[in-house]
Every structure is written in C-alpha cells, then in structure tokens.
Amino acid sequence: MQPLFLSPSHIHSPRWCQAFPSASVFVDAQQLPAGLNDYLIWFVLHETADLDRVTQWVAAGARVIGLTQAENPRQARQVLEAGASGYLHYLAAVPVLQQVSQVIEAGGLWLGVDLMRQLVFATAQAIPALPSRQHLDVLSAREQDVARAVAAGKSNKEVARELDITERTVKAHLSAVFEKLQVRDRLHLVLVLSGQS
C-alpha cells in the first residue's frame, strides 16, 4: 500500500519519510488523490470532526492510521470505531512505523504499546477464571511463567527482569507459547489463559 501522510504544517516528523521514502506528505485533505484504494493514510488527528473523514476514506477503500500528539484511550476507541486500522503517537520511531504498516497491510490492527498494555491488563481483570489447566499443560515450566507474566500485562523487559532471563529468551519462550497454544498475540493469550494459575 502507498503511504500518504496528512498533517498540518506545524506538525511533522522526519521519521515519516525515513520509514517510507516514497511517501507523500499533504497539509490539506483536498490534495489527496481521487481514488484511495491501495493507500495507507497516516492522519494527524485534531478534533472530533476528523472522525467523519476517517469513515469516508475507509469507505473509499483506504486504510487509515490515526496519529495523535498524546495517546488517549477514548480517542483511540473513537478512531477505531470510525474504521481506522491503527492508532499511535505521531513521533513513533522508524521501525515502529514500518511494523505498523506491515501489520495493517496483513489485515491486523495496531495500538500503541501503552494502550495495548492497558487493554491486555483490563481484559485479564475482566475475564472470569477458567476451571481447567489444560492449556498450560502443553507448556514447559518456564513457558508457563512467561505466559502468565505476559497475560498479566507485563512487557518483555519486565518479564525478563522478573524471571532473570534476557529479553531475547522471553521472545523465544513467547514464540513457543504462541505456537503451542495457537494464539495470535498477547490479547489472544489473555483470552486463552484468563485467570488460570
């Protein structure tokens, strides 16, 4: 998908063009191409009226990512409900921008790290405990430790510190957990392991 950035002139990040050298940056929505199919629009959000634009662009075939100056769960919910595929801070690092693009092009959804952690933690708290330990029995003892910590909303760095292992080892265990439990991501892991101890 071709990346397009839409932002007022006073808000800009050089990381956008570093992440996507072929990207176009526009100040005015009127400058956008007529056909939006196969475009990934990165849109700096200003006000509630912007949500109507998001809905229109999605209806025209574009995928939209809301860029914000300050991540806010309420705004994230509104942007996603309007049809956007992602929401993150406009100053995200180049590798993050590239990863967001890959996730969305593959049909996924993206939230910033802090919002995702809040969502995982809230989901873990809201789901009642399951009576069975069958899911955990397929995991090694260390994989169970990693799975429980991640399902509790901890980052890879926090898990590594807590278990006295490297972040790389956490990632390896987490990959094994995802494969053995056939889960797609951390939120799915919370749903599968909800409340098991």
Long-range contacts (C-beta under 8 A, 24 or more apart in sequence): 1-38, 1-39, 1-40, 1-63, 1-101, 1-104, 1-105, 2-38, 2-39, 2-40, 3-39, 3-40, 3-42, 3-101, 4-32, 4-33, 4-39, 4-40, 4-41, 4-42, 5-41, 5-42, 5-43, 5-44, 6-32, 6-41, 6-42, 6-43, 6-44, 7-43, 7-44, 7-67, 7-90, 8-44, 8-46, 11-44, 11-69, 11-90, 13-90, 13-91, 15-91, 15-92, 15-93, 15-94, 15-97, 16-42, 16-97, 18-94, 19-94, 19-97, 19-98, 19-101, 20-97, 20-98, 20-101, 29-53, 35-60, 35-61, 36-60, 36-61, 36-62, 37-61, 37-62, 39-63, 40-64, 40-65, 40-101, 40-104, 40-105, 41-65, 42-67, 43-67, 43-84, 44-68, 44-69, 44-90, 45-75, 45-79, 48-78, 51-78, 51-79, 51-82, 52-82, 54-79, 54-82, 54-83, 54-84, 55-82, 55-83, 58-82, 58-83, 58-84, 59-83, 63-104, 63-105, 65-100, 65-104, 65-110, 71-112, 71-114, 71-115, 73-115, 73-118, 76-111, 76-112, 76-115, 80-109, 85-109, 85-110, 86-110, 86-111, 87-111, 87-112, 87-115, 88-112, 113-155, 116-186, 116-187, 117-153, 117-155, 118-153, 119-187, 120-151, 120-153, 120-186, 120-187, 120-190, 121-152, 121-153, 123-187, 123-190, 123-191, 123-194, 124-151, 124-152, 124-153, 124-190, 124-194, 124-195, 127-190, 127-191, 127-194, 127-195, 128-194, 128-195, 129-194, 129-195, 129-196, 129-197, 130-194, 130-195, 130-196, 132-196, 133-196, 135-181, 135-192, 135-193, 135-196, 136-193, 136-196, 138-180, 138-181, 139-176, 139-177, 139-180, 139-181, 140-176, 142-173, 143-173, 143-176, 143-177, 143-180, 146-170, 146-173, 146-174, 146-177, 147-174, 147-177, 147-181, 147-189, 147-193, 148-193, 148-196, 148-197, 150-174, 150-177, 150-186, 150-189, 151-186, 151-189, 151-190, 151-193, 151-194
